Amino acid sequence: MDQRGDVGGAAGAGAAVGGSAFAPVRAREPVRDPIQHPSEEPVQHPDHDSTHGPIHDPIHDPVEVRGTVEDGWEPVRTAFAANFSRRGDRGAAVALYHQGRKVVDLWAGSADYDGAVAGAPWAEDSVHTVRSAGKGVAAACLLLLHQRGQLDLDAPVGAYWREFTALGKERVTVRQLLAHRAGVPALDTPLTPAEALDGVSGPRAVAAQAPLFPPGAAHGYHAQTYSWLLGELVLRASGRTIGRFVAEEIARPLGLDLWIGLPADQVHRVGRIGGTPTPEPASSGGLRARPKQSVHDAYADPGSLTRRAFAAITPEPDENDPAYRAGELAASNTMATARSLARFYAALIGEVDGGRRLFVPATLTAARTVESEGPDRVLIVNTRFGLGYMLNGPASPMLGPGGFGHPGRGGSLAFADPGTGIGFGYVTNGLQKSVTADPRAQTLVRAVQECLR
């Protein structure tokens, strides 16, 4: 049955994972920042970019880190605390699974990005918008359908969605679509926020869009249009909206606090996200924050494919609007806890707590096999993609060569590393200039590497 109108169909997707109350732990300061030396600079927003809205820079007291850390994983707690004192975090959480078992579960700061002085604290069950860090969840929907024989990765998208074949897209395959090779990262006529959320205008617009580069011949990050591409394919192949599919097939079975389309009964748990300053790295070293000139130029040019891709919804939606949170935009408005993102990725690579896993080995291999690599037509720098997942690389380091996952524009990050058995989730409400390798997330990744040595 077509459930296109069932916006917010993820209601009741699952209870909080871990219900105990934890005592606060006063964080210790590290001796120095970890230093990153990538061969390609991570993608950062130029200073003039207004995507995050007004920048808020409150004065706040030293943070108390709450939660649990198992023996041997204390460097993650230390790095997490340093993100508040040195890297501008306002409210955040980080969680880590190792070999299917939770070993880190921490949170600190304020629930709202602009409430660090007198606002409500980040709670154990606080939920936030993770932006593109939810793209990996959306990709898992299509891969699960493939795993069950309901979707052929090498079939034309038009085999499931006839309207998509217009204007030279008849040969675009499901595989190419997942790997950002479909050629439609932007729209000639952007959608309003209301149109983006109505479940009809987005799929109709992307189906009618002429390719902006030859499909299959190159790749370019489909920042916003990914929502409608994946959402519509899930609907056509399964008869369920992507929000409902996530709730029934991923979140509920795994006990995740994770939604594409926030249910009304969960609104009270959600904190506000917004722009915060990006501190400059210390002159003696630190994580690199300045964008390459080519990236800066691309964001500065309103006619560039980069600007057009991120402006497929214009004017910029209010991401703290309850109506926006309730919509099903798989590329940008997934709502989750760090704990649930880490658990989700742990379940992609193995059993969690001795229970269910999501991907069989063949699906896991397919998900993280390189499909796109090299210059990205949208992000400008070199990027690497599997089937819906960013792969470990200079633009987005994810622990080891086999790492796969997805960052969220502004800071959040979630990934798995099969080689070490790690499922990682970091969620922040303070959106900085990063698109891919956020310095706060990378500090935590470096701390995980230290623990694994």
C-alpha positions as CSV (number, residue, x, y, z in Angstrom):
1,M,0.0,0.0,0.0
2,D,1.3,3.5,-0.9
3,Q,1.8,5.3,2.4
4,R,3.1,8.6,0.9
5,G,0.9,10.6,3.2
6,D,2.1,8.9,6.4
7,V,4.5,11.7,7.3
8,G,6.1,10.9,10.7
9,G,5.2,7.3,10.3
10,A,8.0,6.3,12.7
11,A,5.9,6.7,15.8
12,G,6.8,4.3,18.5
13,A,10.1,3.3,17.0
14,G,11.7,2.2,20.2
15,A,12.4,3.0,23.9
16,A,15.6,4.5,25.1
17,V,18.6,2.2,25.1
18,G,20.0,2.0,28.6
19,G,17.7,3.3,31.4
20,S,20.0,3.8,34.4
21,A,20.9,7.2,35.8
22,F,24.6,8.0,35.9
23,A,26.6,10.2,38.2
24,P,28.5,13.2,36.8
25,V,32.2,12.7,36.1
26,R,34.3,15.8,36.2
27,A,36.3,15.8,33.0
28,R,40.1,16.1,32.9
29,E,42.0,18.2,30.4
30,P,44.3,16.5,27.9
31,V,47.9,17.5,27.6
32,R,47.5,18.5,23.9
33,D,45.2,18.2,20.9
34,P,45.5,15.2,18.6
35,I,47.0,16.3,15.3
36,Q,45.6,15.4,11.9
37,H,47.8,15.3,8.8
38,P,45.5,14.4,5.9
39,S,46.7,14.5,2.3
40,E,43.5,16.3,1.4
41,E,42.0,19.1,3.5
42,P,38.6,18.2,5.0
43,V,35.7,20.2,3.6
44,Q,34.9,23.3,5.6
45,H,32.4,26.1,5.1
46,P,33.9,29.5,4.3
47,D,33.4,32.1,6.9
48,H,30.6,33.9,5.0
49,D,28.4,30.9,4.7
50,S,25.0,31.5,6.3
51,T,23.7,27.9,6.4
52,H,23.6,27.7,10.1
53,G,21.8,31.0,10.7
54,P,22.9,33.4,13.4
55,I,26.1,32.4,15.2
56,H,25.6,32.0,19.0
57,D,28.6,32.2,21.3
58,P,27.4,32.0,25.0
59,I,29.8,32.1,27.9
60,H,29.5,28.8,29.9
61,D,30.9,27.2,33.0
62,P,33.2,24.2,32.8
63,V,31.3,21.2,31.6
64,E,30.4,18.1,33.6
65,V,30.6,14.9,31.6
66,R,27.9,12.4,32.5
67,G,27.6,8.7,31.5
68,T,29.7,5.7,31.6
69,V,33.1,4.6,30.2
70,E,34.5,1.1,30.6
71,D,38.1,0.5,31.6
72,G,40.5,1.2,28.8
73,W,38.3,3.8,27.0
74,E,39.0,6.8,29.3
75,P,40.8,8.7,26.5
76,V,37.5,9.1,24.8
77,R,36.1,10.9,27.8
78,T,39.1,13.1,28.1
79,A,38.8,14.1,24.4
80,F,35.1,14.6,24.7
81,A,35.6,17.1,27.6
82,A,38.3,18.9,25.6
83,N,35.8,19.5,22.8
84,F,33.9,21.8,25.2
85,S,36.9,23.6,26.6
86,R,38.9,23.9,23.4
87,R,36.7,23.3,20.3
88,G,33.5,25.2,21.1
89,D,31.0,22.4,21.8
90,R,27.9,23.6,23.5
91,G,26.0,20.3,24.0
92,A,27.0,16.9,22.7
93,A,27.0,13.1,23.2
94,V,29.3,10.3,22.1
95,A,28.8,6.6,22.2
96,L,30.9,3.6,21.2
97,Y,30.3,-0.1,20.7
98,H,33.1,-2.5,20.5
99,Q,32.6,-6.0,19.3
100,G,28.8,-5.6,19.7
101,R,29.0,-4.3,23.3
102,K,28.6,-0.7,24.5
103,V,31.8,0.6,26.1
104,V,31.3,4.4,26.0
105,D,28.1,6.4,26.6
106,L,28.7,10.1,27.4
107,W,26.8,13.4,27.2
108,A,27.4,16.9,28.4
109,G,26.5,20.5,28.0
110,S,23.1,22.1,27.2
111,A,20.3,20.5,25.3
112,D,19.9,23.7,23.1
113,Y,22.8,25.2,21.3
114,D,22.0,28.6,22.6
115,G,21.2,27.5,26.2
116,A,24.6,27.0,27.6
117,V,24.1,29.6,30.4
118,A,20.7,28.8,31.8
119,G,19.1,26.3,29.5
120,A,18.1,22.7,30.2
121,P,21.1,20.3,30.3
122,W,21.7,17.6,27.7
123,A,19.9,14.6,29.2
124,E,20.6,10.9,28.8
125,D,17.7,10.6,26.4
126,S,18.1,13.9,24.5
127,V,17.5,13.7,20.8
128,H,18.8,16.0,18.1
129,T,18.8,16.5,14.3
130,V,22.0,14.8,12.9
131,R,21.6,16.1,9.4
132,S,23.5,14.0,6.8
133,A,24.8,11.6,9.5
134,G,21.4,10.0,8.9
135,K,22.2,9.2,5.2
136,G,23.7,5.9,6.2
137,V,20.4,4.9,7.9
138,A,18.5,5.7,4.6
139,A,21.0,3.8,2.6
140,A,20.5,0.8,4.8
141,C,16.8,0.7,3.9
142,L,17.6,0.1,0.2
143,L,20.4,-2.4,1.0
144,L,18.0,-4.4,3.2
145,L,15.5,-4.4,0.4
146,H,18.2,-5.7,-1.9
147,Q,19.2,-8.3,0.7
148,R,15.6,-9.6,0.7
149,G,15.4,-9.7,-3.0
150,Q,13.0,-6.8,-3.3
151,L,15.4,-4.5,-5.1
152,D,18.1,-5.1,-7.8
153,L,21.1,-2.7,-7.4
154,D,21.9,-3.0,-11.0
155,A,18.4,-2.4,-12.3
156,P,17.5,1.0,-13.8
157,V,15.8,3.2,-11.3
158,G,13.1,3.5,-13.8
159,A,12.2,-0.2,-13.3
160,Y,10.7,0.9,-10.0
161,W,10.0,4.6,-10.6
162,R,9.0,5.1,-14.2
163,E,8.8,8.9,-14.0
164,F,12.5,9.1,-13.1
165,T,13.6,8.1,-16.7
166,A,12.8,11.6,-18.1
167,L,15.5,13.7,-19.8
168,G,18.2,11.2,-20.2
169,K,18.1,9.4,-16.9
170,E,16.7,6.1,-18.2
171,R,20.0,4.2,-17.7
172,V,20.7,5.4,-14.2
173,T,20.9,2.4,-11.9
174,V,20.0,2.0,-8.3
175,R,23.7,1.4,-7.6
176,Q,24.7,4.7,-9.3
177,L,22.0,6.5,-7.4
178,L,23.3,5.3,-4.0
179,A,26.8,6.2,-5.0
180,H,26.0,9.9,-5.9
181,R,26.4,9.2,-9.6
182,A,22.8,9.9,-10.7
183,G,23.7,13.4,-11.9
184,V,20.9,15.3,-10.1
185,P,22.5,16.9,-7.0
186,A,20.6,20.1,-7.5
187,L,17.3,21.4,-8.9
188,D,16.8,24.0,-11.6
189,T,13.9,25.3,-9.5
190,P,14.5,24.9,-5.8
191,L,11.7,23.7,-3.5
192,T,10.2,25.7,-0.7
193,P,10.4,24.1,2.8
194,A,6.7,23.2,2.6
195,E,7.2,21.6,-0.8
196,A,10.2,19.7,0.4
197,L,8.2,18.1,3.2
198,D,5.0,17.3,1.4
199,G,6.2,13.9,0.1
200,V,5.2,14.6,-3.5
201,S,6.9,17.8,-4.8
202,G,10.5,16.5,-4.0
203,P,10.2,13.2,-5.9
204,R,8.4,14.9,-8.8
205,A,11.0,17.6,-9.1
206,V,14.0,15.3,-9.1
207,A,12.3,13.0,-11.6
208,A,11.8,15.9,-13.9
209,Q,15.3,17.3,-13.5
210,A,17.8,17.1,-16.4
211,P,21.1,15.6,-15.3
212,L,23.7,18.3,-14.3
213,F,26.6,16.0,-15.2
214,P,26.5,12.7,-17.2
215,P,25.0,10.0,-15.0
216,G,27.5,7.3,-14.2
217,A,30.5,9.3,-15.6
218,A,31.3,11.2,-12.4
219,H,30.1,11.7,-8.9
220,G,28.8,14.7,-7.0
221,Y,27.4,14.7,-3.5
222,H,23.6,14.8,-3.6
223,A,23.3,16.8,-0.4
224,Q,19.5,17.4,-0.4
225,T,18.1,15.6,-3.4
226,Y,19.2,12.3,-1.8
227,S,16.1,12.6,0.5
228,W,13.7,12.3,-2.4
229,L,15.8,9.8,-4.4
230,L,16.1,7.3,-1.6
231,G,12.7,8.0,0.0
232,E,10.8,7.4,-3.3
233,L,12.7,4.2,-4.1
234,V,12.0,2.8,-0.7
235,L,8.3,3.7,-1.2
236,R,8.1,2.2,-4.7
237,A,9.9,-1.0,-3.7
238,S,8.3,-1.6,-0.3
239,G,5.0,0.3,-0.3
240,R,6.2,2.1,2.9
241,T,7.5,5.6,3.5
242,I,11.1,5.6,4.5
243,G,10.2,6.8,8.0
244,R,7.9,3.9,8.5
245,F,10.5,1.4,7.1
246,V,13.2,2.7,9.5
247,A,10.8,2.4,12.4
248,E,9.6,-1.1,11.6
249,E,12.8,-2.7,10.2
250,I,15.6,-0.9,12.0
251,A,14.7,1.2,15.0
252,R,12.1,-1.0,16.7
253,P,14.0,-4.3,16.3
254,L,17.2,-2.8,17.6
255,G,15.6,-0.6,20.3
256,L,16.9,2.6,18.8
257,D,15.9,6.2,19.5
258,L,16.1,7.1,15.8
259,W,13.6,8.5,13.5
260,I,13.2,9.9,10.0
261,G,10.0,11.8,10.8
262,L,9.8,12.6,14.5
263,P,6.7,11.3,16.3
264,A,4.7,13.9,18.2
265,D,5.1,12.0,21.4
266,Q,8.9,12.5,21.3
267,V,9.0,16.3,20.8
268,H,9.7,16.9,24.4
269,R,13.1,15.2,24.2
270,V,14.5,17.3,21.3
271,G,17.1,20.0,21.7
272,R,17.7,22.9,19.4
273,I,20.6,23.0,16.9
274,G,22.2,26.1,15.5
275,G,25.4,27.8,14.4
276,T,28.3,28.3,16.9
277,P,31.8,29.7,16.3
278,T,34.6,27.5,15.0
279,P,37.7,28.0,17.1
280,E,41.0,28.5,15.3
281,P,43.5,25.7,15.9
282,A,46.5,26.5,18.1
283,S,49.4,27.9,16.2
284,S,51.6,25.0,17.3
285,G,49.4,22.5,15.6
286,G,45.9,21.0,15.8
287,L,43.0,20.0,13.6
288,R,42.9,22.0,10.4
289,A,39.8,24.2,10.0
290,R,40.4,26.6,7.1
291,P,38.8,25.6,3.8
292,K,40.8,25.2,0.6
293,Q,40.5,28.2,-1.7
294,S,38.6,26.1,-4.3
295,V,36.0,25.1,-1.8
296,H,35.7,28.7,-0.6
297,D,35.2,29.9,-4.2
298,A,32.5,27.2,-4.8
299,Y,30.5,28.3,-1.8
300,A,30.9,32.0,-2.7
301,D,29.4,31.5,-6.2
302,P,25.6,31.4,-6.1
303,G,25.6,29.7,-9.5
304,S,28.1,26.9,-8.6
305,L,26.9,23.3,-8.4
306,T,28.1,23.3,-4.8
307,R,25.8,26.2,-3.7
308,R,22.9,24.9,-5.8
309,A,23.1,21.4,-4.3
310,F,22.9,22.7,-0.7
311,A,20.2,25.2,-1.8
312,A,17.8,22.6,-3.3
313,I,15.5,23.8,-0.5
314,T,15.1,27.6,-0.6
315,P,14.7,29.5,1.6
316,E,16.7,27.6,4.2
317,P,14.2,25.7,6.4
318,D,14.0,26.2,10.1
319,E,15.5,22.9,11.4
320,N,14.0,23.5,14.9
321,D,10.5,23.8,13.5
322,P,8.4,20.9,14.8
323,A,6.9,20.6,11.3
324,Y,10.4,20.2,9.8
325,R,11.4,17.6,12.3
326,A,8.2,15.6,11.6
327,G,8.9,15.5,7.9
328,E,10.7,12.6,6.2
329,L,13.9,14.0,4.7
330,A,16.3,11.2,4.9
331,A,19.3,13.3,3.7
332,S,19.0,16.0,6.3
333,N,16.5,15.6,9.2
334,T,17.1,12.3,10.8
335,M,16.6,12.6,14.6
336,A,18.7,10.4,16.9
337,T,20.9,9.9,19.9
338,A,24.6,9.2,19.7
339,R,23.9,5.9,21.5
340,S,21.5,4.8,18.8
341,L,23.7,5.8,15.9
342,A,26.6,3.8,17.4
343,R,24.3,0.8,18.0
344,F,22.9,1.0,14.5
345,Y,26.4,0.9,13.0
346,A,27.5,-1.9,15.3
347,A,24.5,-3.9,14.1
348,L,25.6,-3.4,10.5
349,I,28.9,-5.2,11.1
350,G,27.9,-7.8,13.7
351,E,25.5,-8.9,16.4
352,V,24.7,-6.3,19.1
353,D,24.5,-7.6,22.7
354,G,24.3,-11.1,21.3
355,G,21.1,-10.2,19.3
356,R,20.2,-9.2,15.8
357,R,22.5,-7.9,13.1
358,L,21.2,-6.1,10.0
359,F,23.6,-6.9,7.2
360,V,24.6,-10.3,6.0
361,P,28.3,-10.5,5.0
362,A,27.6,-10.0,1.3
363,T,25.6,-6.9,2.0
364,L,28.3,-5.5,4.3
365,T,30.9,-6.1,1.6
366,A,28.7,-4.4,-1.0
367,A,28.0,-1.4,1.2
368,R,31.7,-0.5,1.7
369,T,33.1,-1.4,-1.7
370,V,34.3,1.7,-3.5
371,E,31.7,2.9,-6.1
372,S,32.8,6.6,-6.4
373,E,36.3,8.0,-5.9
374,G,38.1,11.1,-6.9
375,P,37.1,14.7,-7.5
376,D,33.6,15.4,-6.2
377,R,31.6,17.7,-8.5
378,V,29.8,19.2,-5.5
379,L,32.2,19.0,-2.5
380,I,35.2,19.9,-4.8
381,V,37.7,17.8,-2.9
382,N,38.3,14.1,-3.5
383,T,35.7,11.9,-1.8
384,R,35.1,8.2,-1.7
385,F,31.6,6.5,-1.6
386,G,30.3,3.0,-1.3
387,L,26.6,2.3,-1.6
388,G,25.3,5.3,0.3
389,Y,28.2,5.5,2.7
390,M,31.2,7.7,2.8
391,L,34.3,5.6,3.0
392,N,37.3,6.2,5.2
393,G,39.6,8.7,3.5
394,P,41.3,12.1,3.9
395,A,38.0,14.0,3.5
396,S,36.3,12.0,6.2
397,P,38.7,9.9,8.3
398,M,36.8,7.0,10.0
399,L,39.4,5.1,12.1
400,G,40.7,2.6,9.6
401,P,40.9,1.7,5.9
402,G,37.6,-0.3,6.1
403,G,35.6,2.4,7.9
404,F,32.3,3.5,6.4
405,G,29.6,5.8,7.6
406,H,28.5,9.4,7.2
407,P,29.2,12.8,8.7
408,G,26.5,15.4,9.3
409,R,27.1,18.9,8.0
410,G,28.1,21.0,11.0
411,G,29.7,18.3,13.2
412,S,27.9,15.0,13.9
413,L,29.4,11.7,12.7
414,A,28.4,8.0,12.7
415,F,30.3,5.1,11.3
416,A,31.5,1.5,11.7
417,D,34.9,0.0,11.3
418,P,34.7,-3.8,10.8
419,G,38.4,-4.3,11.3
420,T,38.2,-3.2,14.9
421,G,34.6,-4.0,15.6
422,I,33.7,-0.3,16.3
423,G,30.3,1.3,16.0
424,F,30.7,5.1,16.6
425,G,28.2,7.9,17.1
426,Y,28.8,11.6,17.9
427,V,26.0,14.1,18.0
428,T,26.4,17.9,18.6
429,N,23.9,20.7,18.7
430,G,26.6,23.4,17.9
431,L,26.9,23.5,14.1
432,Q,30.4,24.7,13.0
433,K,31.8,25.1,9.5
434,S,32.6,21.5,8.8
435,V,30.9,19.5,6.0
436,T,33.0,16.3,6.4
437,A,35.9,16.1,8.9
438,D,34.8,18.1,11.9
439,P,37.7,18.7,14.3
440,R,35.5,17.7,17.3
441,A,34.5,14.4,15.8
442,Q,38.1,13.7,14.6
443,T,39.4,14.4,18.1
444,L,37.2,11.6,19.3
445,V,38.2,9.3,16.5
446,R,41.8,9.8,17.4
447,A,41.0,9.0,21.0
448,V,39.4,5.7,19.9
449,Q,42.5,4.9,18.0
450,E,44.6,5.5,21.1
451,C,42.3,3.1,23.1
452,L,42.7,0.4,20.4
453,R,46.5,0.5,20.4
